[in-house]
Amino acid sequence: MSLTRRRLRLALILGSLSGFGPLTIDMYLPALPGMADDLRTSPSLVQLTLTVFVVGLAVGQVIVGPLSDAWGRRRPLLTGITLYLAGSLWCALAPTVEWLIAGRIVQSLGAAAGIVLARAIVRDLFEGTAMTRFFSTLMVVNGVAPILAPVLGGFLLTVTTWRAVFLVLAAIGLTLLVAVLFTLPESHHARSHPRGTLRAFRTLVTDPHYMRYVLAAALMFAAVFAYISGSSFVLQEAYGLTAQQFSLVFGLNGLGIVLLGQVNGMLVGRVAGERALLRIGLTVATLASAGVLACAVLDLPLPFLLAGLFLVVSMLGLVLANATSLALDGHGSAAGSASSLQGLLQFLVGGLAASAMTLPGTVTAVAMGTTMLACSAAALFVAVRGRGSAG
């Protein structure tokens, strides 16, 4: 097999694994407003199925990442995908919302392995600008998840129930399990002792270079996660979009992630460096978030709101590739731990942002816009504040 084909296969597998989070969240978003009626429960409990999934992603990454530094990447990855498959089937068969929440916890712990180890494997195999470009390549596959997932979810809702969504997720998990088992070799052979985990985390937390870019990525993700968790209610209930129309809008925004990821891959190392591209992405995201909030406050027509949302979400393709590469570049020997701490902060901050947005009891366009602006502006501040020492 040629080198190009091997890299393409690697990008497809790792991109799919890193897309576990958005895929598993986005596919069932169109069903959220109707799930409460079907399960005879409150909307807040249905919303909790999203929150526990995000928390599980954060906790699972902290567990799996250090273990992969000690045991290698394959065993934790195969175990995680198996858990994801089991959790998806559990959700599909859940008779009550409590059982659904439990299934989402199992599913999230499995998904965490795919997300954290995809980043760690990239760090095992690449360095410097080559690593940034490969992360940009992953945005193609990773970005397909938010494009296709809500569209597929919306289509399934027209012909069957929300339970079919989880059956499809189980089938995807099975496919990836087979792919990893037979085509993805071990990438990490310099093992460490599990007791070195605390030392590794202490080194990471006290590294200002690492923390700067991890926090910038986490805050930008939180801005987009506010959109992910709130847009189904805002666009369908406040603006009157159908589940299918919402799915198309959501998919178009996902396309923006793909496009900006590829633009980043073409520009980095040729036109500008990772730091400059990161700051450009965060600046655009902050300005666009301010536009989203202005549209909500002034009750401007829906197209203006959608344009602002598209710009904010698209910048994720630019920001994550550069911030992740900059954060992991100096931590090759502990890539699993470094990737896991990034994942913990990313989903923890995202979950807190989503929870804060729902404090009034109802998700509104103003609350969503305010959260997006606060998070993106904070991400820009963190990235720019460190420019003197970062170069």
QUIJO-V474394 format. One record per pair of residues at least 12 apart in sequence whose ideal C-beta (glycine too) atoms are under 10 Angstrom apart, sorted by sequence separation. I is the first residue (numbers start at 1). J is the second residue. D is the distance in whole Angstrom. If there is no record, write none. Layout:
i = [I	I]
j = [J	J]
d = [D	D]
This chain:
i = [34	35	64	67	68	90	91	119	122	123	152	153	156	234	292	293	295	296	327	357	33	63	64	90	91	122	152	233	264	267	291	292	295	357	358	32	35	89	90	232	235	263	264	291	292	294	295	324	327	328	354	356	357	31	32	64	87	88	90	91	122	153	231	232	235	292	293	324	327	356	357	64	87	88	90	91	119	122	149	152	153	264	291	292	32	63	86	87	89	90	118	260	264	291	292	354	357	28	32	87	88	89	231	232	290	291	324	353	356	61	87	88	119	149	231	288	289	292	323	352	353	356	60	86	87	118	149	288	289	291	292	28	29	85	86	87	260	287	288	291	353	28	84	85	87	88	228	231	288	289	290	320	324	353	60	83	84	87	88	118	149	227	288	289	323	352	25	83	84	86	87	118	260	287	288	25	28	83	84	85	228	287	288	350	24	83	84	227	285	286	288	289	320	349	83	84	115	145	284	285	288	25	82	83	84	284	285	287	24	25	80	81	83	84	224	285	286	349	79	80	81	83	84	284	285	349	56	79	80	82	284	285	21	25	80	81	283	21	24	80	81	224	281	282	285	53	79	80	281	284	285	78	80	280	281	284	21	76	77	80	81	281	282	20	76	77	80	281	282	53	280	281	77	280	281	73	76	77	278	279	281	282	76	77	277	278	281	282	49	277	278	280	281	73	74	77	278	279	73	76	77	277	278	49	60	64	68	73	277	278	59	63	64	67	276	277	61	65	73	74	274	275	278	49	52	53	56	60	61	64	65	68	73	274	275	278	48	52	55	56	59	60	63	64	67	68	273	274	48	51	52	53	54	55	56	57	58	59	60	61	62	63	64	65	66	67	268	272	274	45	46	49	52	53	56	57	60	61	64	65	69	73	260	263	267	274	275	45	48	49	52	53	56	57	60	61	64	65	68	265	274	45	48	49	51	52	55	56	57	59	60	61	63	64	68	249	253	256	260	261	264	268	273	46	49	50	53	54	56	57	58	60	61	62	65	252	256	260	263	264	268	39	41	42	45	46	49	52	53	56	57	60	61	65	255	256	259	260	261	262	263	264	267	274	39	40	41	45	48	49	52	53	56	57	60	61	64	68	253	256	257	258	260	261	264	265	323	39	40	41	57	249	252	253	256	257	260	261	264	268	312	319	326	39	49	53	57	61	111	220	238	252	253	255	256	257	259	260	264	38	39	41	53	57	107	114	223	250	253	254	255	256	257	258	259	260	261	262	309	313	323	17	20	24	39	249	253	254	256	257	260	261	305	309	312	319	323	20	36	39	213	217	220	224	241	249	252	253	256	257	260	308	312	315	319	322	35	100	104	107	111	114	124	125	213	216	220	223	227	234	239	240	252	254	255	256	17	24	28	100	103	107	110	117	121	124	125	216	219	223	226	239	250	253	254	257	305	309	312	17	20	24	123	124	238	305	308	312	315	319	326	35	121	122	123	124	213	216	217	220	223	224	227	241	100	107	114	121	124	216	219	220	223	226	239	299	17	24	117	120	121	235	239	299	120	296	297	92	94	223	296	297	92	93	117	235	295	296	91	92	117	234	235	295	296	91	92	94	293	296	297	92	93	292	293	296	297	91	92	93	235	292	293	295	296	91	92	234	293	294	28	90	91	92	292	293	88	89	92	292	293	88	89	91	92	146	150	231	291	292	293	87	88	91	289	290	292	293	294	24	88	89	90	289	292	293	88	89	150	289	292	293	87	88	146	150	227	231	289	290	291	24	25	87	88	289	290	24	85	86	88	89	158	288	289	292	84	85	88	89	158	224	227	228	288	289	24	25	84	85	87	88	157	158	226	227	286	287	289	290	20	21	24	85	86	157	285	286	289	290	20	23	84	85	154	155	224	285	286	288	289	84	85	154	155	223	224	227	286	287	20	21	24	83	84	85	153	154	157	223	224	285	286	287	20	21	23	81	82	85	153	154	224	225	285	286	19	20	81	82	84	85	154	155	220	223	224	284	285	286	20	21	22	80	81	84	150	151	153	154	223	283	286	287	17	20	21	81	150	153	154	282	283	285	286	19	20	81	82	151	152	220	221	224	281	282	285	286	17	18	19	81	150	151	154	220	223	224	282	284	17	18	80	81	150	151	153	154	282	283	16	17	18	20	81	149	150	220	221	281	282	17	18	19	77	78	81	148	150	151	152	217	220	221	281	282	14	17	18	77	80	81	147	150	151	219	220	282	283	13	17	18	147	149	150	151	278	279	282	283	16	17	78	149	217	221	278	281	282	14	15	18	77	78	147	148	150	151	216	217	220	14	17	18	77	146	147	150	216	217	219	279	13	14	146	147	149	217	218	278	279	74	78	145	146	147	148	213	216	217	278	14	73	74	77	144	146	147	216	217	13	14	146	147	215	275	279	77	145	146	147	213	214	217	275	74	143	144	146	147	213	214	216	217	10	11	14	73	74	75	143	144	146	147	212	213	216	275	276	10	73	74	142	143	145	146	213	214	215	275	278	73	74	143	144	213	214	72	73	74	143	144	212	213	214	10	72	73	142	143	212	213	275	72	73	142	143	210	211	213	274	275	18	29	71	72	140	141	143	209	210	7	27	70	72	139	140	143	209	210	273	15	19	23	26	27	30	31	68	69	72	139	140	142	143	210	14	15	18	19	22	25	26	29	30	68	71	139	141	207	209	210	14	17	18	21	22	23	24	25	26	27	28	29	30	69	70	71	139	140	209	210	221	225	229	15	16	19	20	22	23	26	27	28	30	31	69	70	139	140	209	221	225	228	229	11	14	15	18	19	22	23	26	27	30	31	34	38	39	68	69	70	71	138	139	204	207	222	230	10	14	15	17	18	19	21	22	25	26	27	29	30	38	68	69	70	136	137	139	207	214	218	221	222	225	226	229	230	238	12	15	16	17	19	20	22	23	24	25	26	27	28	29	30	31	38	69	70	136	137	139	140	214	217	218	221	222	225	229	233	237	238	11	12	15	16	19	23	26	27	30	31	35	66	70	135	136	139	204	218	219	220	221	222	223	224	225	228	229	237	238	239	7	10	11	14	15	18	19	22	26	27	30	34	35	67	69	70	136	137	138	204	214	215	218	219	222	223	225	226	227	230	237	238	10	11	12	13	14	15	16	22	28	30	34	35	66	69	136	137	203	210	214	217	218	221	222	225	226	229	230	234	8	11	12	15	16	19	23	27	28	135	136	213	214	217	218	220	221	222	224	225	229	233	234	7	11	15	19	31	32	66	67	135	136	204	211	214	215	218	219	220	222	223	226	227	233	234	235	238	11	31	66	69	133	134	136	200	203	207	210	211	214	215	218	219	222	226	232	233	234	30	31	65	66	132	133	136	210	214	217	218	221	222	225	226	231	233	234	31	132	133	135	200	201	204	230	234	235	28	31	66	200	203	204	211	215	219	222	229	230	231	234	27	28	30	62	65	66	133	199	203	218	230	233	234	29	65	129	132	133	200	201	204	205	28	132	133	196	197	200	201	204	226	230	231	27	28	196	199	200	204	230	27	62	129	130	135	197	198	201	229	230	28	129	197	200	201	24	27	28	128	129	132	136	192	196	200	226	227	230	24	27	132	190	192	226	227	229	230	131	190	197	201	226	129	188	192	226	227	23	24	27	129	132	188	192	226	227	23	128	225	226	188	225	226	24	187	188	223	224	226	20	23	24	222	223	226	23	222	223	225	226	223	224	20	222	223	224	19	20	222	223	221	222	223	219	220	223	16	20	219	220	222	223	218	219	222	219	220	221	16	17	219	220	16	218	219	220	218	219	17	216	217	219	220	13	16	17	215	216	219	220	16	215	216	218	219	216	217	13	14	215	216	217	12	13	17	146	215	216	214	215	216	213	216	9	13	14	143	146	212	213	216	12	13	54	143	211	212	215	212	10	143	212	213	9	10	54	142	143	212	9	50	54	142	211	212	6	10	139	140	209	212	213	50	51	139	142	208	212	50	138	139	142	209	136	139	208	209	47	50	135	136	138	139	208	209	47	138	136	137	135	136	47	135	136	138	134	135	133	135	132	135	136	43	131	132	135	132	134	132	133	131	132	135	131	132	130	131	129	32	128	131	132	127	131	29	33	126	21	25	29	32	33	129	31	32	119	123	127	128	131	22	26	29	30	122	123	126	127	22	25	29	33	122	21	25	28	29	32	33	123	119	123	127	22	26	30	119	122	123	126	21	29	119	120	123	124	34	119	123	33	123	30	32	120	123	124	30	31	120	123	124	30	33	122	123	29	30	120	121	30	120	121	123	30	119	120	123	29	30	119	120	122	29	117	120	121	116	117	119	120	27	30	116	119	120	26	29	116	118	119	116	117	116	117	119	26	115	116	119	26	115	116	116	115	116	26	112	115	116	112	115	22	112	115	22	112	108	76	73	73	69	72	69	71	69	70	68	69	70	66	68	69	65	67	68	69	65	66	67	69	65	66	68	69	64	65	66	68	65	66	67	65	66	61	62	64	65	66	64	65	63	65	61	62	65	61	62	64	65	60	61	59	61	62	63	58	61	62	60	61	62	59	60	61	58	59	61	57	58	61	62	57	58	60	58	59	57	58	59	57	58	56	57	58	54	55	58	54	55	57	58	22	53	54	57	54	55	54	53	54	52	51	54	50	54	18	51	50	51	18	47	51	47	47	44	43	47	44	43	43	43	21	21	21	21]
j = [46	47	76	79	80	102	103	131	134	135	164	165	168	246	304	305	307	308	339	369	46	76	77	103	104	135	165	246	277	280	304	305	308	370	371	46	49	103	104	246	249	277	278	305	306	308	309	338	341	342	368	370	371	46	47	79	102	103	105	106	137	168	246	247	250	307	308	339	342	371	372	80	103	104	106	107	135	138	165	168	169	280	307	308	49	80	103	104	106	107	135	277	281	308	309	371	374	46	50	105	106	107	249	250	308	309	342	371	374	80	106	107	138	168	250	307	308	311	342	371	372	375	80	106	107	138	169	308	309	311	312	49	50	106	107	108	281	308	309	312	374	50	106	107	109	110	250	253	310	311	312	342	346	375	83	106	107	110	111	141	172	250	311	312	346	375	49	107	108	110	111	142	284	311	312	50	53	108	109	110	253	312	313	375	50	109	110	253	311	312	314	315	346	375	110	111	142	172	311	312	315	53	110	111	112	312	313	315	53	54	109	110	112	113	253	314	315	378	109	110	111	113	114	314	315	379	87	110	111	113	315	316	53	57	112	113	315	54	57	113	114	257	314	315	318	87	113	114	315	318	319	113	115	315	316	319	57	112	113	116	117	317	318	57	113	114	117	318	319	91	318	319	116	319	320	113	116	117	318	319	321	322	117	118	318	319	322	323	91	319	320	322	323	116	117	120	321	322	117	120	121	321	322	94	105	109	113	118	322	323	105	109	110	113	322	323	108	112	120	121	321	322	325	97	100	101	104	108	109	112	113	116	121	322	323	326	97	101	104	105	108	109	112	113	116	117	322	323	98	101	102	103	104	105	106	107	108	109	110	111	112	113	114	115	116	117	318	322	324	96	97	100	103	104	107	108	111	112	115	116	120	124	311	314	318	325	326	97	100	101	104	105	108	109	112	113	116	117	120	317	326	98	101	102	104	105	108	109	110	112	113	114	116	117	121	302	306	309	313	314	317	321	326	100	103	104	107	108	110	111	112	114	115	116	119	306	310	314	317	318	322	94	96	97	100	101	104	107	108	111	112	115	116	120	310	311	314	315	316	317	318	319	322	329	95	96	97	101	104	105	108	109	112	113	116	117	120	124	309	312	313	314	316	317	320	321	379	96	97	98	114	306	309	310	313	314	317	318	321	325	369	376	383	97	107	111	115	119	169	278	296	310	311	313	314	315	317	318	322	97	98	100	112	116	166	173	282	309	312	313	314	315	316	317	318	319	320	321	368	372	382	77	80	84	99	309	313	314	316	317	320	321	365	369	372	379	383	81	97	100	274	278	281	285	302	310	313	314	317	318	321	369	373	376	380	383	97	162	166	169	173	176	186	187	275	278	282	285	289	296	301	302	314	316	317	318	80	87	91	163	166	170	173	180	184	187	188	279	282	286	289	302	313	316	317	320	368	372	375	81	84	88	187	188	302	369	372	376	379	383	390	100	186	187	188	189	278	281	282	285	288	289	292	306	166	173	180	187	190	282	285	286	289	292	305	365	84	91	184	187	188	302	306	366	188	364	365	161	163	292	365	366	162	163	187	305	365	366	162	163	188	305	306	366	367	163	164	166	365	368	369	165	166	365	366	369	370	165	166	167	309	366	367	369	370	166	167	309	368	369	104	166	167	168	368	369	165	166	169	369	370	166	167	169	170	224	228	309	369	370	371	166	167	170	368	369	371	372	373	104	168	169	170	369	372	373	169	170	231	370	373	374	169	170	228	232	309	313	371	372	373	107	108	170	171	372	373	108	169	170	172	173	242	372	373	376	169	170	173	174	243	309	312	313	373	374	110	111	170	171	173	174	243	244	312	313	372	373	375	376	107	108	111	172	173	244	372	373	376	377	108	111	172	173	242	243	312	373	374	376	377	173	174	243	244	312	313	316	375	376	110	111	114	173	174	175	243	244	247	313	314	375	376	377	111	112	114	172	173	176	244	245	315	316	376	377	111	112	173	174	176	177	246	247	312	315	316	376	377	378	113	114	115	173	174	177	243	244	246	247	316	376	379	380	111	114	115	175	244	247	248	376	377	379	380	114	115	176	177	246	247	315	316	319	376	377	380	381	113	114	115	177	246	247	250	316	319	320	378	380	114	115	177	178	247	248	250	251	379	380	114	115	116	118	179	247	248	318	319	379	380	116	117	118	176	177	180	247	249	250	251	316	319	320	380	381	114	117	118	177	180	181	247	250	251	319	320	382	383	114	118	119	248	250	251	252	379	380	383	384	118	119	180	251	319	323	380	383	384	117	118	121	180	181	250	251	253	254	319	320	323	118	121	122	181	250	251	254	320	321	323	383	118	119	251	252	254	322	323	383	384	180	184	251	252	253	254	319	322	323	384	121	180	181	184	251	253	254	323	324	121	122	254	255	323	383	387	186	254	255	256	322	323	326	384	184	253	254	256	257	323	324	326	327	121	122	125	184	185	186	254	255	257	258	323	324	327	386	387	122	185	186	254	255	257	258	325	326	327	387	390	186	187	256	257	326	327	186	187	188	257	258	326	327	328	125	187	188	257	258	327	328	390	188	189	258	259	326	327	329	390	391	135	146	188	189	257	258	260	326	327	125	145	188	190	257	258	261	327	328	391	134	138	142	145	146	149	150	187	188	191	258	259	261	262	329	134	135	138	139	142	145	146	149	150	188	191	259	261	327	329	330	135	138	139	142	143	144	145	146	147	148	149	150	151	190	191	192	260	261	330	331	342	346	350	137	138	141	142	144	145	148	149	150	152	153	191	192	261	262	331	343	347	350	351	134	137	138	141	142	145	146	149	150	153	154	157	161	162	191	192	193	194	261	262	327	330	345	353	134	138	139	141	142	143	145	146	149	150	151	153	154	162	192	193	194	260	261	263	331	338	342	345	346	349	350	353	354	362	137	140	141	142	144	145	147	148	149	150	151	152	153	154	155	156	163	194	195	261	262	264	265	339	342	343	346	347	350	354	358	362	363	137	138	141	142	145	149	152	153	156	157	161	192	196	261	262	265	330	344	345	346	347	348	349	350	351	354	355	363	364	365	134	137	138	141	142	145	146	149	153	154	157	161	162	194	196	197	263	264	265	331	341	342	345	346	349	350	352	353	354	357	364	365	138	139	140	141	142	143	144	150	156	158	162	163	194	197	264	265	331	338	342	345	346	349	350	353	354	357	358	362	137	140	141	144	145	148	152	156	157	264	265	342	343	346	347	349	350	351	353	354	358	362	363	137	141	145	149	161	162	196	197	265	266	334	341	344	345	348	349	350	352	353	356	357	363	364	365	368	142	162	197	200	264	265	267	331	334	338	341	342	345	346	349	350	353	357	363	364	365	162	163	197	198	264	265	268	342	346	349	350	353	354	357	358	363	365	366	164	265	266	268	333	334	337	363	367	368	162	165	200	334	337	338	345	349	353	356	363	364	365	368	162	163	165	197	200	201	268	334	338	353	365	368	369	165	201	265	268	269	336	337	340	341	165	269	270	333	334	337	338	341	363	367	368	165	166	334	337	338	342	368	166	201	268	269	274	336	337	340	368	369	168	269	337	340	341	165	168	169	269	270	273	277	333	337	341	367	368	371	166	169	274	332	334	368	369	371	372	274	333	340	344	369	273	332	336	370	371	168	169	172	274	277	333	337	371	372	169	274	371	372	335	372	373	172	335	336	371	372	374	169	172	173	371	372	375	173	372	373	375	376	374	375	172	374	375	376	172	173	375	376	375	376	377	374	375	378	172	176	375	376	378	379	375	376	379	377	378	379	175	176	378	379	176	378	379	380	379	380	179	378	379	381	382	176	179	180	378	379	382	383	180	379	380	382	383	381	382	179	180	381	382	383	179	180	184	313	382	383	382	383	384	382	385	179	183	184	313	316	382	383	386	183	184	225	314	382	383	386	384	183	316	385	386	183	184	228	316	317	386	184	225	229	317	386	387	183	187	316	317	386	389	390	228	229	317	320	386	390	229	317	318	321	389	317	320	389	390	229	232	317	318	320	321	390	391	230	321	320	321	320	321	233	321	322	324	321	322	321	323	321	324	325	233	321	322	325	323	325	324	325	324	325	328	325	326	325	326	325	229	325	328	329	325	329	228	232	325	221	225	229	232	233	329	232	233	320	324	328	329	332	224	228	231	232	324	325	328	329	225	228	232	236	325	225	229	232	233	236	237	327	324	328	332	228	232	236	325	328	329	332	228	236	327	328	331	332	243	328	332	243	333	241	243	331	334	335	242	243	332	335	336	243	246	335	336	243	244	334	335	245	335	336	338	246	335	336	339	246	247	336	337	339	247	335	338	339	335	336	338	339	247	250	336	339	340	247	250	337	339	340	338	339	339	340	342	250	339	340	343	251	340	341	342	342	343	254	340	343	344	343	346	254	344	347	257	347	347	336	335	336	333	336	334	336	335	336	335	336	337	334	336	337	334	336	337	338	335	336	337	339	336	337	339	340	336	337	338	340	338	339	340	339	340	336	337	339	340	341	340	341	340	342	339	340	343	340	341	343	344	340	341	340	342	343	344	340	343	344	343	344	345	343	344	345	343	344	346	343	344	347	348	344	345	347	346	347	346	347	348	347	348	347	348	349	346	347	350	347	348	350	351	316	347	348	351	350	351	351	351	352	351	351	354	351	355	320	354	354	355	324	354	358	355	358	358	358	363	361	361	362	363	343	346	347	350]
d = [9	10	5	9	10	7	4	10	6	10	10	5	7	10	9	10	9	9	9	10	8	9	8	3	6	6	8	10	6	9	7	6	6	8	10	6	8	8	9	6	7	9	9	8	9	8	9	10	9	8	10	9	5	9	7	9	9	8	9	9	10	9	7	10	9	9	8	8	6	6	9	6	5	10	6	6	8	7	9	7	10	10	8	4	8	10	9	7	10	7	10	10	8	4	6	8	10	10	8	8	9	9	8	8	8	9	7	5	9	10	3	6	9	9	7	8	7	9	9	10	9	10	7	6	3	7	9	5	9	8	7	8	8	10	8	7	7	9	8	9	8	9	8	9	7	8	9	9	8	9	10	10	10	6	9	6	6	6	9	10	10	9	4	5	10	10	10	8	8	7	8	9	9	8	5	7	10	9	8	7	10	9	9	9	10	6	3	8	7	9	9	10	9	8	3	5	10	10	6	5	7	7	7	8	9	8	9	10	7	8	7	6	9	8	9	9	9	9	10	5	9	7	7	8	4	10	9	8	8	9	5	8	8	9	7	7	9	8	9	2	6	9	9	7	9	10	7	6	4	8	7	9	9	9	8	10	6	10	6	9	10	8	9	8	6	7	7	4	6	10	7	4	9	9	9	9	9	5	7	10	9	10	7	9	6	6	7	9	8	9	10	10	9	10	9	9	9	9	5	10	8	8	4	9	9	8	8	9	5	6	9	8	10	9	9	10	10	9	6	10	8	7	9	7	10	9	7	6	9	6	9	8	6	4	10	7	8	6	10	5	8	4	8	5	10	6	9	8	10	9	9	10	10	8	8	10	9	7	8	9	8	9	9	10	10	10	10	10	10	10	7	6	10	5	8	5	7	5	9	5	8	7	10	9	9	6	7	5	9	6	5	8	3	8	3	8	5	8	6	10	5	8	6	10	9	6	7	5	10	7	7	10	9	7	9	10	8	9	9	9	7	8	9	8	9	8	7	7	9	6	8	10	6	9	9	8	5	5	8	5	7	8	8	8	9	9	5	10	4	8	5	8	4	7	9	8	7	6	9	8	7	9	10	9	9	8	4	8	9	10	7	10	7	10	8	9	9	10	6	9	6	9	8	4	9	8	9	6	8	9	10	6	10	5	6	6	4	7	5	8	10	9	10	5	10	8	7	9	9	9	9	7	9	10	3	9	7	5	7	10	9	9	10	9	8	9	10	9	8	7	8	8	5	7	10	9	8	10	9	10	10	8	9	8	9	8	4	9	8	4	10	6	7	9	6	7	8	9	8	7	9	9	8	9	8	9	9	7	7	9	9	8	9	8	10	10	8	10	9	8	9	7	9	6	9	7	6	6	9	8	10	9	10	10	10	10	9	9	9	10	8	9	7	10	8	4	10	9	9	9	9	5	9	9	10	9	10	8	10	8	7	8	9	5	10	9	9	7	10	9	8	8	10	9	9	9	8	10	10	6	10	10	8	10	9	9	9	5	9	7	10	10	6	10	8	9	10	10	10	8	8	8	9	10	7	7	9	10	8	10	4	6	9	8	9	9	7	5	9	5	9	9	8	10	8	8	8	8	9	7	8	8	8	8	7	5	9	9	4	9	9	10	10	7	8	4	5	10	9	8	10	8	9	9	7	3	9	7	8	4	6	5	8	8	7	9	10	7	9	9	9	9	7	9	10	8	10	7	10	9	9	9	9	7	6	5	4	5	10	9	7	10	9	4	8	9	6	10	9	9	9	7	10	9	8	4	6	8	9	8	8	9	10	9	4	10	8	6	6	10	8	10	7	9	9	8	10	9	8	9	9	9	6	7	9	6	9	10	8	9	9	9	6	9	9	8	8	7	5	8	9	8	9	4	8	9	7	9	10	8	7	5	6	5	8	6	6	10	9	9	8	6	10	9	10	10	8	5	9	9	10	9	5	10	4	8	10	10	8	9	10	8	8	10	4	5	10	8	6	9	8	6	7	8	9	9	5	9	9	9	8	8	10	10	9	8	9	8	10	3	8	9	8	10	9	4	6	10	9	6	8	7	10	7	5	8	6	6	6	10	8	7	7	9	10	9	8	9	8	7	8	5	7	5	9	6	10	9	10	10	4	6	10	9	4	7	9	9	5	6	8	7	9	9	9	9	8	9	8	9	4	9	9	9	9	7	6	10	9	8	9	9	5	7	9	9	9	7	4	9	10	9	10	4	5	10	7	9	9	10	4	7	10	8	6	10	9	7	6	9	8	9	6	8	6	9	10	9	8	9	8	10	6	6	8	7	10	9	7	6	7	4	9	9	10	6	4	8	10	10	10	6	8	9	7	8	8	9	9	6	6	7	9	10	10	8	8	10	9	4	10	6	10	9	8	9	7	4	5	6	9	6	3	5	9	8	8	10	7	9	9	8	7	9	10	7	10	7	9	8	5	9	9	7	8	9	9	8	8	9	5	9	7	7	9	8	9	9	10	9	9	5	9	7	9	9	9	9	9	7	10	6	8	8	9	4	5	5	6	9	4	7	8	4	9	8	8	5	7	3	8	9	6	5	10	8	8	9	8	9	10	7	9	10	9	7	9	9	9	8	5	10	8	10	10	6	5	6	8	8	9	10	8	9	6	10	10	10	10	7	7	6	9	8	9	9	9	10	6	10	7	9	5	8	6	7	7	9	10	9	9	7	10	9	9	9	9	9	9	9	9	9	9	6	9	9	6	10	8	6	7	7	10	9	8	8	9	6	10	10	4	9	4	9	10	6	7	5	2	7	10	10	8	8	9	7	9	4	8	5	4	8	4	7	5	9	8	7	9	10	5	6	8	8	7	9	7	10	10	8	6	8	9	5	8	8	5	8	5	9	7	5	7	10	9	5	9	8	10	8	8	7	9	8	8	8	8	7	9	10	7	6	9	7	8	10	8	8	10	9	6	6	9	9	8	9	8	9	5	8	8	9	10	7	9	5	9	4	4	9	9	9	5	9	2	8	4	5	9	4	9	6	9	8	8	8	7	8	10	9	9	9	8	9	10	8	8	8	9	9	7	8	8	9	6	8	5	9	8	7	7	9	6	9	6	7	8	8	8	10	10	7	7	10	4	9	5	9	10	5	10	6	10	6	10	10	9	9	9	9	9	10	9	10	7	10	7	7	5	6	8	7	5	8	4	7	4	6	6	7	8	10	9	7	6	8	8	10	10	8	9	9	3	9	10	6	8	10	5	8	10	6	8	8	6	8	6	9	9	8	9	8	8	8	8	7	9	9	7	8	6	10	7	7	9	10	4	7	9	10	10	4	4	7	8	9	9	8	8	9	8	10	6	10	4	9	4	6	9	9	5	9	9	9	9	8	5	7	9	8	9	7	9	8	9	10	9	10	9	10	8	9	10	9	9	7	4	9	10	6	7	7	4	9	6	9	8	9	10	8	8	9	6	10	10	9	9	9	8	6	9	9	10	8	9	9	10	10	10	5	7	9	6	9	8	5	7	10	10	9	4	9	5	9	7	7	5	7	8	9	8	9	4	9	9	6	9	10	9	10	9	9	9	10	4	6	10	6	9	7	8	8	9	9	10	7	9	9	9	7	8	9	7	6	9	7	6	9	9	9	10	7	9	10	9	8	10	9	9	9	10	6	9	8	9	10	9	4	6	7	9	9	5	7	9	9	9	9	7	7	8	9	9	7	9	8	5	7	10	9	8	8	10	8	8	9	9	4	9	10	8	4	4	8	9	9	9	7	9	8	8	5	6	8	7	9	7	8	9	9	9	8	7	5	4	6	10	4	9	8	9	9	9	8	9	10	7	8	8	8	5	7	9	10	8	8	9	9	9	10	5	10	10	5	9	8	7	9	8	5	4	9	9	9	9	10	9	7	8	10	9	6	7	9	10	6	8	9	9	7	10	10	9	9	8	9	7	8	10	10	6	4	9	10	8	8	9	9	9	10	9	9	8	9	8	9	8	5	9	7	7	6	10	9	10	8	8	7	7	7	8	10	10	9	9	6	9	10	10	8	9	9	7	5	9	4	9	10	9	8	8	9	6	6	9	8	9	6	6	10	9	8	9	9	4	9	5	8	9	10	8	9	8	7	9	9	7	7	7	9	10	9	8	5	7	10	9	7	10	9	10	7	10	9	7	8	7	9	9	10	7	10	6	5	6	9	10	8	10	10	9	7	10	6	5	7	8	10	8	10	8	8	10	10	10	9	8	8	7	8	7	6	8	10	10	10	10	10	6	9	8	10	4	9	4	10	8	9	9	8	9	8	10	4	9	8	6	8	5	7	8	5	9	9	9	8	9	8	9	10	7	8	5	10	8	7	4	8	9	7	10	8	9	10	7	5	9	7	7	8	5	8	9	9	9	8	10	5	8	9	6	9	7	9	8	10	9	9	9	9	8	9	7	8	9	6	9	7	8	8	4	10	8	4	6	9	7	9	9	8	6	10	10	4	5	9	9	8	5	10	8	8	10	9	5	6	9	9	9	2	9	7	7	8	9	7	5	7	4	7	9	9	9	8	10	8	8	10	9	3	5	8	6	10	10	9	10	7	8	9	7	5	8	10	9	8	9	8	9	9	4	9	5	5	9	9	9	10	7	9	5	8	9	7	10	9	8	9	6	6	4	9	10	9	6	7	9	9	10	7	7	7	10	9	9	10	7	8	10	9	8	10	9	10	9	9	8	10]
